[in-house]
Amino acid sequence: MGIIGWIILGLLAGVIAKILLPGRDPGGLVGTTVIGIVGAFLGGWISAKFLDKPISKDFFDLATWVSAIGGALVLLILYRIFFGNSRSHR
């Protein structure tokens, strides 16, 4: 999967994560894409390191999508734990 594939995967994983966990988070298209891309790497690392299941590099592989969305959810939860109250008084 090339860089464009990772960007598209990240964007879609970030959007799905925000749908599953709605709220006030760093937003916009760029923020969602960054959360998704970093989440994809985080999810892949967790899958390979702790679950002993390295993910495929195929765009349409279910494990790739699950790990990307799971990683993005972890990032959103961590963001809310550390910075959640700072955006609530706008």
N, C-alpha and C positions, 0 to 999 in steps of 0.2 A: 504494500500500500504506500503510495507516494505522499508527499507533503499536503497536496490538495485533499486527498482522502482523509488524512488525519485531521485537517481543519474542518471538513464537513462532518466527520464523525464527532469531533469535539463540539461543534455547534449543536448538532442534534442531541448529543448526550447531555449537554448543558441545558437545553430547552426541556428535555424530558425530565431531568432532575428538578428543574424549577417548577414544572407542572406537578410533579409528585410531592414537592415540598415548597408550596407557595409561601410568599412572605416578602419582606423588604430586604433585599440582598443587593450586592453590587450588580448593577444591571447594564442594560444595553446589549447590543449585539456583540461588541468586543468583550465585555465582561463575561457574558454567557459562553462565548467561544473559549475564552481562556480557562474558565472553570471546567468546561467539558474536556479540553485538551489535557490540562493538568490532571483532571480526574481520570482520564483514560490511562495516563501513565501510572498514576497512583493505584488504580484498580488492577492494572496489569502486573505491577510490582507486588501488590498484596497477593494476587492470585498465584504468582510464581513462587514467592518467598514462603508464604504461610500455608497455602493450600496445595502446594506442589503440583500445580496445574498451569503451566505456561500457556498463555493465550496465543492464538494464531494471528498472523498479520493480515488475514483476509478481511476485507471490508464487510462481507456479509456473514461472518461467523458470529453465532449467537453469543459465545463466551466473550468475544471482543466487546460486543454491545453491553452485555450485562456488567462486565468489569468497568467499562467506561462510565456507565450510568451510576454504578455503585460508587466509584471513585468520586464522581461529581457530587453525589449525595453526601459523602463523607466531608468533602470540602465545604459544602453549604452548611452542614451541621457545625463544623469547626468554626466557620466564620460567625455563625450565630452565637456560639458559646463565647468567643473572644470579643466580638464587636457588635453583638446584637442590640444592645441598649444605646449605642452611639447614634443609630439612625432612627430611633423611634420618636424623637422629639422634633422632627422637622415640620 
